[in-house]
Amino acid sequence: MNLSDKLSKFCSQRTSLINLGISGSALLISYCTEFLFQIPPCTLCIVQRFIWMFIFFCTILAFFSSNQRLLLLIIMSLALIGGTLGIYHLLIQNGFIRDLCKVTKVSTIQDFELMLNVKSGCSEKSLSFLKIPLPFFNVLGSLGCFVSSLTEANFKKISSFNTDRNADD
């Protein structure tokens, strides 16, 4: 095993551990907030959980898969979607965008049923840490997963270019 292969394996494991740590922490905080602090999640929080679950499982698959480039692309795509949802959530919480998760008027039976099913509106600021709302941490986590995966993808691209170039010499 040459130095390039060793560096590639180390970079891959480091990126997987970073993504695993970020996604696992996001899920742990999310479920602790709901079950320990009894704060019901809004619709966007639940959707963001699914994204973190997919990132978590894709990262675990990356440890055992030979097709890591595809998994990196999936993780980067999920991180972009999660970051976009986090920004959207922040905009709703700060009143820049109308909350579509909350029923404002009841004119039909379907509106009434929808109102009964929604536990928490997305515009309600439920919890913050150091006066920073939790969706902002979701944006930062998504950015961290995206950057770490992008760094690994670029490293793999450069190392494969160098091995191809060395084979030509």
C-alpha positions in Angstrom: 0.0 0.0 0.0 1.6 3.2 -1.1 1.4 6.6 0.6 -1.4 7.9 -1.6 -3.6 4.9 -0.7 -2.9 5.3 3.0 -3.7 9.1 2.9 -6.9 8.3 0.9 -8.0 5.7 3.5 -7.3 8.1 6.4 -9.1 11.0 4.7 -12.1 8.7 4.0 -12.3 7.5 7.6 -11.9 11.0 9.0 -14.7 12.3 6.8 -16.9 9.4 7.7 -16.3 10.0 11.4 -17.0 13.8 11.0 -20.3 13.1 9.1 -21.2 10.4 11.6 -20.6 12.7 14.5 -22.5 15.6 13.0 -25.5 13.5 11.9 -25.6 11.5 15.1 -25.4 14.6 17.3 -28.2 16.3 15.3 -30.4 13.2 15.8 -29.5 12.9 19.5 -30.3 16.6 20.2 -33.5 16.4 18.2 -34.8 13.4 20.0 -33.6 14.7 23.4 -35.4 18.0 22.8 -38.6 16.2 22.0 -38.6 13.5 24.6 -36.6 14.9 27.5 -37.6 18.6 27.3 -41.1 17.8 26.0 -40.9 20.2 23.2 -42.9 18.9 20.2 -41.2 19.2 16.8 -42.7 21.1 14.0 -43.1 19.7 10.5 -39.8 21.1 9.2 -37.9 19.6 12.2 -39.3 16.2 11.4 -38.3 16.5 7.8 -34.8 17.6 8.8 -34.6 14.5 11.0 -35.2 12.2 8.1 -32.3 14.0 6.2 -30.0 13.4 9.2 -31.0 9.8 9.3 -30.2 9.3 5.6 -26.8 11.0 6.1 -26.1 8.8 9.1 -26.9 5.6 7.3 -25.1 6.6 4.1 -22.1 7.4 6.2 -22.2 3.9 7.8 -22.5 2.4 4.3 -19.5 4.4 3.3 -17.4 2.5 5.8 -18.2 -0.8 4.0 -18.9 0.2 0.4 -16.4 0.2 -2.4 -18.5 2.9 -4.2 -17.7 5.7 -1.9 -17.9 8.4 -4.6 -21.6 7.8 -5.1 -22.3 7.9 -1.4 -20.3 11.1 -1.1 -22.5 12.7 -3.7 -25.6 11.5 -1.9 -24.4 12.9 1.4 -23.5 16.2 -0.2 -26.9 16.4 -1.9 -28.6 15.6 1.4 -26.5 18.2 3.2 -27.5 20.8 0.7 -31.2 19.9 1.1 -30.8 20.0 4.9 -29.0 23.3 4.8 -31.7 24.8 2.5 -34.5 23.5 4.8 -32.6 24.9 7.8 -32.4 28.4 6.2 -36.1 28.1 5.2 -36.9 27.2 8.8 -34.9 30.2 10.1 -36.7 32.5 7.7 -40.0 31.3 8.9 -39.1 31.6 12.6 -37.9 35.2 12.1 -41.1 36.1 10.2 -39.6 36.7 6.8 -41.7 34.0 5.2 -45.3 33.0 6.1 -45.6 29.7 8.1 -47.2 27.2 5.8 -47.3 24.6 8.6 -49.8 26.5 10.7 -53.4 26.8 9.8 -54.5 30.4 10.3 -58.2 30.2 9.4 -60.7 27.3 9.6 -63.2 27.3 6.9 -63.6 23.6 6.1 -63.5 20.3 8.1 -60.1 19.5 6.5 -58.7 22.8 7.8 -60.0 21.9 11.3 -58.5 18.3 11.1 -55.2 19.8 9.9 -55.2 22.2 12.8 -55.7 19.3 15.3 -52.8 17.3 13.8 -50.2 20.1 13.8 -48.5 20.0 17.2 -46.2 23.0 16.8 -45.9 25.7 14.2 -42.7 26.1 12.3 -42.7 29.9 13.2 -42.7 29.3 16.9 -39.2 29.7 18.5 -39.1 26.8 20.8 -35.5 26.4 21.9 -32.2 28.1 21.5 -28.7 27.6 22.7 -26.6 30.7 23.5 -29.5 32.7 22.0 -29.0 30.9 18.7 -32.1 29.0 17.4 -31.6 25.3 16.7 -32.3 25.5 13.0 -29.1 27.6 12.7 -27.1 24.7 14.1 -28.8 22.5 11.5 -27.5 24.8 8.8 -24.0 24.7 10.3 -24.1 20.9 10.6 -25.2 20.6 7.0 -22.4 22.9 5.9 -20.0 20.8 7.9 -21.1 17.6 6.3 -21.1 19.2 2.9 -17.6 20.6 3.2 -16.1 17.5 4.7 -17.6 15.3 1.9 -16.5 17.8 -0.7 -13.0 17.8 0.7 -12.8 14.0 0.5 -14.3 14.0 -3.0 -11.7 16.4 -4.2 -8.9 14.5 -2.4 -10.0 11.3 -4.1 -10.1 13.1 -7.5 -6.6 14.5 -7.0 -5.2 11.2 -5.7 -6.7 9.2 -8.6 -5.3 11.9 -11.0 -1.8 11.5 -9.5 -1.9 7.7 -9.7 -3.1 7.9 -13.4 -0.3 10.3 -14.1 2.3 8.2 -12.3 1.2 5.1 -14.3 1.7 7.1 -17.6 5.3 7.9 -16.6 
